[in-house]
């Protein structure tokens, strides 16, 4: 039920982003065309691409919430990361379009711009609306660990800064009369869009290429293992990765050769449960293996070691009459 609630929350925010971007795109485009302003039109293009990105984010969130199936045994989490890459490519395409419009106007010394007041009004309204929506998107994206919503939120946050840039640019044109400032502002907006696009590509590609979890999350896993260090000999092969909001962890756990299979399984279950409590949306797979005979530590002059559920280790199971394999049973330790 918790997962259903999280999915509904994510979809609600995605719909809100679609609604706000639709209104802002139409408003900016109408005002920009009436003014003949590259700066305002570039903002309309940016909002239009954000609208498409919001639609992609909505579809990705809905798809990623589907359970694992025969064709996707690890779930559908990476649909959100794929959406982030597509959004980033759309942003870069928008930047190219802005450059194509702005450069000729710079070469010709600018062009006539009318109705500066309307342009300033729509920019300040856009900045205010996008700030409120982006703050909610980023907050919910972090709460639900949704790459698609977080990317969408940062798109809108970029719009806040670029809208403010166009607003101050139009003010400068009004005060100075230099219309060449308009395409220059358009170029500046385009450069900010390029940076946002590359940042999103880098982040989403890291997950698509199975980059390890952040160091602080891997450290949390090691702390769990350290709490059980007296119940196994060592661990190795720790691997982590992420898929959308979901985390995957696997490792090899080396236990004494004489530890009962049931006891080793219970130890693995205990470690898996504590890792799941430490990290959200995580699936843990532990491969339990016995140590080599030559590597097993021996406790001298021991007639019984706590290596079974009842705490006994008969001498017949020992390699030597005066020694016994060291092994600790999770159940026996907790009694």
ROZA-604339 format. One record per residue (C-alpha): x, y, z. Coordinates in pm, whole numbers, padded with zeros to 5 digits, always signed. Example, Ala and Ser with C-alpha at 12.3 -4.5 7.8 and 13.67 -1.06 7.14 Angstrom:
BEGIN
+01230-00450+00780;+01367-00106+00714;
END
This chain:
BEGIN
+00000+00000+00000;+00292+00229+00072;+00429+00188-00281;+00086+00269-00427;+00072+00589-00219;+00420+00691-00338;+00326+00628-00702;+00006+00835-00669;+00206+01119-00514;+00457+01113-00801;+00185+01106-01068;+00003+01396-00903;+00316+01611-00917;+00382+01511-01279;+00030+01624-01374;+00080+01956-01195;+00401+02012-01391;+00219+01943-01721;-00057+02192-01636;+00179+02474-01535;+00409+02426-01835;+00113+02429-02075;-00012+02763-01942;+00333+02922-01935;+00429+02804-02285;+00113+02949-02440;+00148+03277-02251;+00517+03328-02336;+00470+03237-02701;+00178+03479-02753;+00361+03766-02584;+00695+03688-02754;+00543+03679-03101;+00352+04003-03045;+00673+04173-02923;+00910+04016-03174;+01148+03940-02886;+01402+03657-02924;+01450+03655-02547;+01081+03598-02474;+01038+03351-02762;+01343+03157-02640;+01174+03131-02301;+00857+03005-02473;+01062+02741-02655;+01226+02644-02327;+00887+02610-02157;+00756+02413-02456;+01042+02167-02421;+00974+02151-02049;+00613+02067-02132;+00730+01776-02347;+00972+01678-02070;+00686+01684-01818;+00481+01454-02041;+00779+01217-02070;+00831+01232-01692;+00464+01148-01636;+00480+00845-01866;+00812+00732-01715;+00683+00756-01357;+00373+00558-01450;+00582+00294-01630;+00844+00265-01354;+00570+00192-01100;+00480-00134-01274;+00598-00452-01096;+00869-00678-01237;+00759-00913-01514;+00904-01184-01736;+01076-00936-01970;+01185-00699-01691;+01284-00921-01397;+01459-00627-01226;+01154-00402-01259;+01097-00091-01469;+01293+00164-01264;+01531+00265-01542;+01243+00408-01745;+01281+00716-01524;+01653+00741-01603;+01581+00698-01974;+01327+00979-01946;+01595+01199-01792;+01825+01142-02091;+01547+01217-02340;+01459+01535-02151;+01823+01643-02160;+01847+01587-02536;+01532+01792-02590;+01682+02073-02384;+01997+02072-02599;+01781+02083-02914;+01600+02388-02773;+01933+02561-02709;+02038+02506-03069;+01710+02661-03187;+01769+02967-02971;+02121+03013-03110;+01988+02988-03467;+01742+03271-03395;+01973+03493-03191;+02300+03492-03388;+02161+03658-03708;+02001+03934-03497;+02333+04002-03324;+02504+04025-03664;+02242+04276-03781;+02263+04486-03465;+01932+04380-03309;+01571+04432-03418;+01267+04633-03317;+01095+04519-02996;+00752+04636-02884;+00538+04604-02570;+00826+04568-02327;+00583+04593-02035;+00395+04279-02140;+00720+04092-02181;+00841+04194-01836;+00507+04096-01682;+00500+03748-01834;+00863+03685-01731;+00809+03777-01367;+00488+03570-01351;+00673+03278-01514;+00958+03302-01264;+00719+03302-00966;+00508+03009-01091;+00809+02799-01189;+00980+02862-00857;+00679+02729-00664;+00626+02427-00892;+00997+02341-00913;+01033+02352-00535;+00748+02101-00499;+00882+01878-00778;+01234+01866-00633;+01103+01801-00281;+00873+01517-00391;+01142+01384-00626;+01386+01356-00336;+01125+01212-00100;+01027+00942-00351;+01377+00910-00504;+01237+00979-00851;+01497+01081-01115;+01222+01187-01358;+01051+01426-01114;+01382+01564-00987;+01499+01631-01344;+01168+01798-01423;+01202+02015-01113;+01551+02128-01207;+01426+02209-01558;+01176+02448-01408;+01433+02589-01165;+01650+02672-01466;+01346+02850-01613;+01328+03064-01300;+01680+03196-01353;+01645+03243-01727;+01308+03419-01690;+01464+03659-01441;+01751+03714-01685;+01510+03804-01966;+01313+04028-01727;+01621+04230-01633;+01732+04232-01997;+01402+04384-02110;+01441+04643-01836;+01787+04725-01968;+01647+04765-02321;+01377+04998-02189;+01635+05213-02011;+01905+05217-02279;+01722+05153-02606;+01985+04897-02713;+01775+04621-02874;+02087+04413-02940;+02065+04317-02573;+01767+04094-02661;+01953+03836-02876;+02249+03854-02637;+02014+03756-02354;+01878+03479-02577;+02233+03344-02621;+02288+03357-02243;+01963+03165-02186;+02074+02908-02444;+02409+02855-02267;+02232+02796-01935;+02005+02545-02107;+02309+02363-02251;+02465+02333-01905;+02140+02196-01758;+02116+01944-02042;+02469+01812-01997;+02425+01787-01619;+02112+01578-01664;+02276+01352-01922;+02573+01289-01692;+02350+01200-01396;+02110+00975-01588;+02384+00799-01786;+02561+00714-01460;+02259+00508-01351;+02209+00356-01698;+02572+00239-01688;+02528+00086-01340;+02748+00327-01145;+02782+00229-00777;+02562+00382-00510;+02693+00700-00340;+02974+00643-00090;+02753+00731+00208;+02502+00462+00110;+02773+00200+00066;+02913+00302+00404;+02569+00235+00557;+02584-00118+00413;+02932-00172+00561;+02811-00055+00902;+02541-00323+00897;+02800-00588+00807;+03031-00463+01081;+02758-00518+01342;+02760-00888+01248;+03137-00923+01205;+03161-01182+01486;+02915-01410+01305;+03106-01460+00978;+03469-01473+00868;+03473-01208+00595;+03279-01065+00301;+03385-00966-00050;+03248-00884-00393;+03021-00605-00265;+02843-00458-00566;+02578-00188-00576;+02377-00015-00846;+02060+00182-00896;+01762+00159-01129;+01534+00460-01109;+01434+00485-00741;+01537+00124-00671;+01872+00006-00529;+02034-00334-00578;+02304-00479-00352;+02483-00813-00375;+02785-00958-00193;+02960-01280-00093;+02958-01377+00274;+03218-01630+00396;+03112-01840+00697;+03278-02131+00887;+03255-02463+00704;+03081-02629+00998;+02806-02367+01033;+02465-02530+00963;+02295-02420+00641;+01986-02304+00829;+02193-02091+01064;+02386-01931+00775;+02056-01858+00599;+01917-01688+00908;+02230-01475+00935;+02188-01364+00571;+01820-01284+00631;+01913-01072+00932;+02176-00875+00737;+01940-00825+00442;+01665-00695+00668;+01895-00442+00837;+02024-00315+00501;+01662-00274+00384;+01594-00070+00698;+01902+00148+00634;+01829+00224+00266;+01494+00285+00093;+01371+00071-00199;+01664-00173-00181;+01688-00538-00281;+01974-00739-00130;+02119-01066-00255;+02381-01244-00041;+02576-01543-00169;+02683-01746+00135;+02994-01963+00093;+03205-02175+00331;+03567-02089+00396;+03846-02316+00275;+03965-02574+00525;+04310-02414+00546;+04157-02070+00610;+03923-02170+00892;+04039-02030+01226;+04093-02288+01501;+04040-02239+01871;+04299-02438+02070;+04193-02673+02354;+03828-02643+02267;+03595-02935+02314;+03289-02741+02203;+03241-02426+01997;+02911-02244+01952;+02866-02347+01590;+02519-02495+01604;+02180-02386+01720;+02209-02559+02057;+02564-02425+02108;+02734-02764+02093;+03006-02888+01863;+03092-03257+01916;+03460-03350+01909;+03389-03596+01628;+03331-03301+01392;+03668-03146+01475;+03978-03188+01265;+04183-03242+01580;+04087-03377+01920;+04222-03068+02100;+04085-02807+01862;+03752-02705+01718;+03652-02470+01431;+03558-02124+01549;+03206-02039+01445;+02931-01833+01594;+02565-01893+01552;+02343-01582+01528;+02070-01753+01728;+02303-01876+02001;+02461-01529+02033;+02124-01364+02082;+02009-01599+02356;
END
